Structure formats: C-alpha cells, structure tokens
C-alpha cells in the first residue's frame, strides 16, 4: 500500500546550497509522486535529507519504503511523506545532468570528423561517467576525480563502459593525445575491487594498436575477468571530413578478415578458460570483410549489443521468427530504407520472406543509402541524413504508392529529426512518397507490420 501526505509549506531552506534542486520535467500519472501532489516544474530539493545532484541521486535515494521529500514550488518550500514499495519508482522524470566534456584529442574522434550543418549535440565531446552508467556511453576514465570514484563505489554505478584502446600506458597516451592520461589498469582494478562491472572497447587502428599491442590489451583486461566482463574490438571509423587531422590507415577487406581470425582465436582461449568468449569483433568487421556472420550463440549474452556487437545475427534470428508468423498479402509496395552495410543482409531476408509467403515478389524493395554527407566508408543506418535518404529513394525509381519505411535508429530520441536536421516529413516532401519511421529491431518491426497491415494475418490466428 502506497500513501502520501503533505507535511508543511514553511519556505525554509531556500538559501541553502541545495536550493535549486532538480526541476521536475514530468510526473507519471498515478505514480506515488503524482498522488502526493508533486507536479511538473516543481524542484525536488532532497530525499530523506539527502541533497540531489542529478537523476542518479534521485534513483539511488528513492529506493526506500518511507520517503520524506522536500521540494520547491515557486518561492515556497514544501515537504511530503510518501510510503511505497522500495522497488517502485516515485514516478518523477527530471532532466539529465549537463554533460562533462572530454579532455582527450583522439585523432579518430567522430566529433572532429562531422560535416558542418549537423545538429549541435553531435559536436559535443562527452566524457561523463554518469552517462556511461545511464546510457552505456563509453568513457576513458581520464577526467574522474577522487570524489567521482567514491560516488561510483558508494552508489554501485554498475556497469560502466570504458574505452581502453590500449593498456600500454605510453601507447594509450599517444592514442588519446593526452600526456596526462593515467595508467588505465590501476583505475580499472580499483573499480573491479569495488564491485563494479566493466565493459570495455578498443577502437582499432591498423599499425597502431593491433598486433602485439592488441594481444597485451587482451591479456591485461582478461586478467580482471569477470569484473571486466567483455571487450569489443571496433574498426576505426573514418569519414570524408578529416581535414587537418593526422592520417589513419583505412581498413580493407583483407585486414578485416585477418582481424576476425585473430579475435576468434582469442575467443577460443576464453571459452576454454571460462566458457565465455570475453572478446568480440563488432559487426562492422564482417561487413568490411564480406564474410558470413557466426551464429548468435557465439555472442554469449550479447554484452555489447549497443556497441554494434551481434546486432546483425540478432536481427536475422528475430526476423526469421517474426516473419514466418505472418501470412497474407500487402496492400501497397514497401521500401525499406537502410545503410549500405546492412543492405545485402536485409535484401536476403526480404527474399526469404517473399519466397515463404503470399507477399508478391518485388512488392518489398530494399533501398540502400550511400552516406555522401559523411563519406562512403560510413555505412551504418544510424548516421544517415534526410538528404541522402531522399537522393537514394529518387534514384531507386519506386512505385508512386510505395510507402517508405525509415528505421527509427536514424532519429534523435523522441523526435523525427535526423543527423542533418532533416525530418521524416522532409523525406516525404522531397520524394513525393509517404514516409514513416518504423522500429529498428526485427521483432518490433514484424509486430508493426502485423498491426499496420491487417491483410498480414498471423498464421496462428488464421488457423483458428
């Protein structure tokens, strides 16, 4: 049973360090905070006497059965007492904290390779442990203070995602272009000993941190297993906008093939020692090498899915499971928009769909979009702009009634705005075609198909 009561409205504490508090952006309907009377634009000052620095403190201190919450409305300070299940949220949504900036100057930093005209947030170099915990952003541990470490350990902010790149201290400083970057292994060990789980990555550059450097990094990190739970190896991403930046050797198919074999060899060692591959090549290696992906079982529990490790095998499995449940025809042609890196896989899956169903051959087209804005080496769908999508759709000469299905991974969270500040509406207007954003995961996309087109009946329903 959850209950709440107002305690006072005294106006005390407005000049204290905590007086600004956390501005409430939203209060979920029916939540304990809503029932207690908290509303948007109130400012939460403290919970059970603990001042709130950010939404992490809010999450940490609300995990109690009795909450004494102090807040400000206008110029008046008020208090509430709320009883609730410790596992239940108060239902308060606040703004994320201001982003800490990165002190490094990596020559492969994507921010420095962005074309002009993209949305402003893409030009921010972030290096914030809070965003690593909240959203899986990778950090280098080069700007943490002692106070930060104590907070991470006290509040068990786990897991964290760490860009290591190399464990050799001198090489790592060269890669980060930061002479003050500390030796990363003692920092990782401290976090591990404090009970923090870490997922790590290497952005690999040919001739820089491959070969013996890669082997040493794998050995140093695997020595901290299982607290260092995974290591992803990601090929360096190079756009067409590297003016004034040092040269980095591009990765070709032959090099990618060699790296896959080397990483798979290290995976075998992990399987023998722990029954866990530990190290994983990102999906881009297989795309560049033009070699088949391994089965999904080779990716363990998918520890770095958000880093592009296992996305394609997972999509393939979910697609085959979801599509085969649908039977029937489509009322209009569909055009599936994707990046060049996923075009062949998606085309193959569409062909399997057409062959195993009543969907007419050719009624579903895959439109692979070349990324002219960033350069042809950028092949992921998530960095496609509205301009390039419109150009590719026009070139594809689709039927006039074709519905453009744009994966929602191209959109900024909660909006219909793409990387170039264009929108889904802009694509529709430019191509004279109806365009909609659709789920990027195969399971949700297949569900969307079934809900959007009643003619695609579930085979299970059809048999009833």
FENJODA-V136747 format. One record per residue. N is the residue number from 0. PHI is phi in radians with two decimals (* if undefined). Layout:
n = (N & N)
phi = (PHI & PHI)
//
This chain:
n = (0 & 1 & 2 & 3 & 4 & 5 & 6 & 7 & 8 & 9 & 10 & 11 & 12 & 13 & 14 & 15 & 16 & 17 & 18 & 19 & 20 & 21 & 22 & 23 & 24 & 25 & 26 & 27 & 28 & 29 & 30 & 31 & 32 & 33 & 34 & 35 & 36 & 37 & 38 & 39 & 40 & 41 & 42 & 43 & 44 & 45 & 46 & 47 & 48 & 49 & 50 & 51 & 52 & 53 & 54 & 55 & 56 & 57 & 58 & 59 & 60 & 61 & 62 & 63 & 64 & 65 & 66 & 67 & 68 & 69 & 70 & 71 & 72 & 73 & 74 & 75 & 76 & 77 & 78 & 79 & 80 & 81 & 82 & 83 & 84 & 85 & 86 & 87 & 88 & 89 & 90 & 91 & 92 & 93 & 94 & 95 & 96 & 97 & 98 & 99 & 100 & 101 & 102 & 103 & 104 & 105 & 106 & 107 & 108 & 109 & 110 & 111 & 112 & 113 & 114 & 115 & 116 & 117 & 118 & 119 & 120 & 121 & 122 & 123 & 124 & 125 & 126 & 127 & 128 & 129 & 130 & 131 & 132 & 133 & 134 & 135 & 136 & 137 & 138 & 139 & 140 & 141 & 142 & 143 & 144 & 145 & 146 & 147 & 148 & 149 & 150 & 151 & 152 & 153 & 154 & 155 & 156 & 157 & 158 & 159 & 160 & 161 & 162 & 163 & 164 & 165 & 166 & 167 & 168 & 169 & 170 & 171 & 172 & 173 & 174 & 175 & 176 & 177 & 178 & 179 & 180 & 181 & 182 & 183 & 184 & 185 & 186 & 187 & 188 & 189 & 190 & 191 & 192 & 193 & 194 & 195 & 196 & 197 & 198 & 199 & 200 & 201 & 202 & 203 & 204 & 205 & 206 & 207 & 208 & 209 & 210 & 211 & 212 & 213 & 214 & 215 & 216 & 217 & 218 & 219 & 220 & 221 & 222 & 223 & 224 & 225 & 226 & 227 & 228 & 229 & 230 & 231 & 232 & 233 & 234 & 235 & 236 & 237 & 238 & 239 & 240 & 241 & 242 & 243 & 244 & 245 & 246 & 247 & 248 & 249 & 250 & 251 & 252 & 253 & 254 & 255 & 256 & 257 & 258 & 259 & 260 & 261 & 262 & 263 & 264 & 265 & 266 & 267 & 268 & 269 & 270 & 271 & 272 & 273 & 274 & 275 & 276 & 277 & 278 & 279 & 280 & 281 & 282 & 283 & 284 & 285 & 286 & 287 & 288 & 289 & 290 & 291 & 292 & 293 & 294 & 295 & 296 & 297 & 298 & 299 & 300 & 301 & 302 & 303 & 304 & 305 & 306 & 307 & 308 & 309 & 310 & 311 & 312 & 313 & 314 & 315 & 316 & 317 & 318 & 319 & 320 & 321 & 322 & 323 & 324 & 325 & 326 & 327 & 328 & 329 & 330 & 331 & 332 & 333 & 334 & 335 & 336 & 337 & 338 & 339 & 340 & 341 & 342 & 343 & 344 & 345 & 346 & 347 & 348 & 349 & 350 & 351 & 352 & 353 & 354 & 355 & 356 & 357 & 358 & 359 & 360 & 361 & 362 & 363 & 364 & 365 & 366 & 367 & 368 & 369 & 370 & 371 & 372 & 373 & 374 & 375 & 376 & 377 & 378 & 379 & 380 & 381 & 382 & 383 & 384 & 385 & 386 & 387 & 388 & 389 & 390 & 391 & 392 & 393 & 394 & 395 & 396 & 397 & 398 & 399 & 400 & 401 & 402 & 403 & 404 & 405 & 406 & 407 & 408 & 409 & 410 & 411 & 412 & 413 & 414 & 415 & 416 & 417 & 418 & 419 & 420 & 421 & 422 & 423 & 424 & 425 & 426 & 427 & 428 & 429 & 430 & 431 & 432 & 433 & 434 & 435 & 436 & 437 & 438 & 439 & 440 & 441 & 442 & 443 & 444 & 445 & 446 & 447 & 448 & 449 & 450 & 451 & 452 & 453 & 454 & 455 & 456 & 457 & 458 & 459 & 460 & 461 & 462 & 463)
phi = (* & -1.99 & -2.54 & -2.62 & -2.61 & -1.47 & -1.72 & -2.80 & -2.53 & -1.40 & 1.42 & -1.31 & 1.45 & -1.27 & -1.79 & -1.37 & -1.02 & -1.56 & -1.05 & -1.25 & 1.12 & -1.88 & -1.21 & -1.44 & -1.49 & -2.72 & -2.15 & -1.17 & -0.99 & 1.39 & -1.32 & -0.97 & -1.17 & -1.14 & -1.10 & -1.35 & 1.90 & -1.24 & -2.39 & -0.94 & 1.39 & -1.16 & -2.14 & -1.40 & -1.60 & -2.75 & -2.19 & 0.89 & 1.47 & -1.68 & -1.13 & -1.82 & -1.51 & -2.88 & -1.20 & -1.17 & -1.06 & -1.02 & -1.12 & -1.19 & -1.47 & -1.50 & -1.43 & -2.35 & -1.47 & -2.07 & -1.96 & -1.83 & -1.99 & -1.89 & -2.50 & -2.15 & -2.18 & 1.16 & -1.80 & -1.87 & -1.64 & -2.32 & -2.32 & -2.30 & -2.13 & -2.23 & -1.78 & -2.75 & -1.18 & -1.00 & -1.47 & -1.62 & -1.33 & -1.19 & 1.55 & -1.78 & -1.93 & -2.12 & -1.21 & -1.17 & -1.24 & -1.00 & -1.39 & -1.33 & -1.58 & -1.41 & -1.55 & -1.65 & -2.43 & -1.00 & -1.24 & -1.78 & -1.00 & -1.17 & -1.05 & -1.29 & -1.89 & -1.43 & -1.26 & -1.25 & 1.67 & -1.42 & -1.16 & -1.05 & -1.11 & -1.36 & -1.77 & -1.69 & -1.49 & -1.72 & -2.66 & -2.41 & -1.07 & -1.19 & -1.27 & -1.13 & -1.21 & -1.34 & -2.20 & 1.42 & -1.18 & -1.51 & -2.22 & -1.88 & 1.16 & -1.69 & -2.25 & -1.40 & -1.69 & -1.06 & -1.08 & -1.12 & -1.07 & -1.09 & -1.19 & -0.99 & -1.27 & -1.16 & -1.63 & 0.88 & -1.36 & -2.43 & -1.50 & -2.03 & -2.08 & -2.07 & -1.47 & -1.64 & 1.23 & -2.85 & -1.64 & -1.14 & -0.99 & -1.16 & -1.12 & -1.11 & -1.12 & -1.14 & -1.11 & -1.36 & 0.92 & -2.51 & -1.15 & -1.72 & -1.09 & -1.32 & -1.03 & -1.36 & -1.09 & -1.05 & -1.18 & -1.12 & -1.10 & -1.07 & -1.14 & -1.09 & -1.16 & -1.53 & 1.55 & -1.60 & -1.48 & -2.19 & -1.97 & -2.07 & -2.52 & -2.12 & -1.54 & -1.67 & -2.03 & -0.98 & 1.37 & -2.02 & -2.16 & -1.74 & 1.03 & -1.12 & -1.12 & -1.13 & -1.05 & -1.13 & -1.06 & -1.06 & -1.12 & -1.12 & -1.31 & -1.17 & -1.18 & -1.75 & -1.13 & -1.66 & -1.14 & -1.41 & -1.55 & -2.80 & -2.40 & -1.77 & -1.95 & -2.05 & -1.19 & -1.01 & -1.72 & -2.07 & -1.67 & -1.50 & -2.08 & -2.04 & -1.03 & 1.42 & -1.74 & -1.13 & -1.19 & -2.26 & -1.12 & -1.25 & -1.81 & -1.82 & -1.08 & -1.15 & -1.13 & -1.07 & -1.09 & -1.12 & -1.14 & -1.04 & -1.11 & -1.16 & -1.18 & -1.08 & -1.08 & -1.22 & -1.06 & -1.09 & -1.12 & -1.07 & -1.11 & -1.19 & -1.42 & -2.21 & 1.24 & -2.47 & -1.10 & 1.18 & -1.82 & -2.39 & -1.41 & -1.21 & -1.06 & -1.03 & -1.03 & -1.21 & -1.15 & -1.14 & -1.34 & 0.92 & -2.15 & -1.06 & -1.33 & -1.27 & -1.21 & -1.06 & -1.11 & -1.39 & -1.87 & 0.99 & -1.70 & 0.94 & -1.22 & -2.27 & -1.04 & -1.18 & -1.76 & 1.36 & -1.94 & 1.67 & -1.08 & -1.18 & -1.04 & -1.16 & -1.05 & -1.04 & -1.14 & -1.17 & -1.08 & -1.06 & -1.24 & -1.42 & -1.16 & -1.20 & -1.48 & -1.77 & -2.41 & 2.32 & -1.97 & -1.74 & -1.35 & -2.74 & -1.16 & -2.07 & -2.19 & -1.61 & -1.54 & -2.72 & -1.37 & -1.15 & -1.18 & -1.89 & -1.04 & -1.16 & -1.12 & -1.16 & -1.09 & -1.08 & -1.21 & -1.14 & -1.07 & -1.10 & -1.08 & -1.13 & -1.24 & -1.80 & -2.58 & -1.58 & -1.20 & -1.15 & -1.04 & 1.58 & -1.42 & -2.11 & -1.92 & -1.82 & -1.89 & -1.40 & -1.90 & -1.34 & -1.60 & -1.23 & -1.13 & -1.88 & 2.09 & -1.17 & -1.32 & -1.59 & -2.00 & -1.41 & -1.19 & -1.11 & -1.95 & -1.45 & -1.77 & -1.09 & -1.09 & -1.20 & -1.11 & -1.07 & -1.09 & -1.18 & -1.13 & -1.08 & -1.17 & -1.29 & 0.91 & -1.41 & -1.01 & -1.10 & -1.70 & -1.15 & -1.65 & -1.45 & -1.86 & -1.79 & -1.12 & -1.18 & -1.16 & -1.37 & -1.67 & -1.19 & -0.87 & 1.33 & -2.35 & -1.98 & -1.79 & -1.67 & -1.07 & -1.65 & 1.23 & -1.35 & -2.28 & -1.04 & -1.09 & -1.10 & -1.09 & -1.07 & -1.17 & -1.24 & -1.74 & 0.99 & -2.35 & -1.23 & -2.31 & -2.39 & -1.48 & -2.23 & -1.02 & -1.53 & -1.47 & -1.11 & -1.08 & -1.25 & -1.17 & -1.11 & -1.13 & -1.07 & -1.01 & -1.11 & -1.36 & -1.44 & -2.07 & -1.01 & -1.19 & -1.59 & -1.27 & -1.11 & -1.04 & -1.15 & -1.18 & -1.11 & -1.45 & -1.34)
//
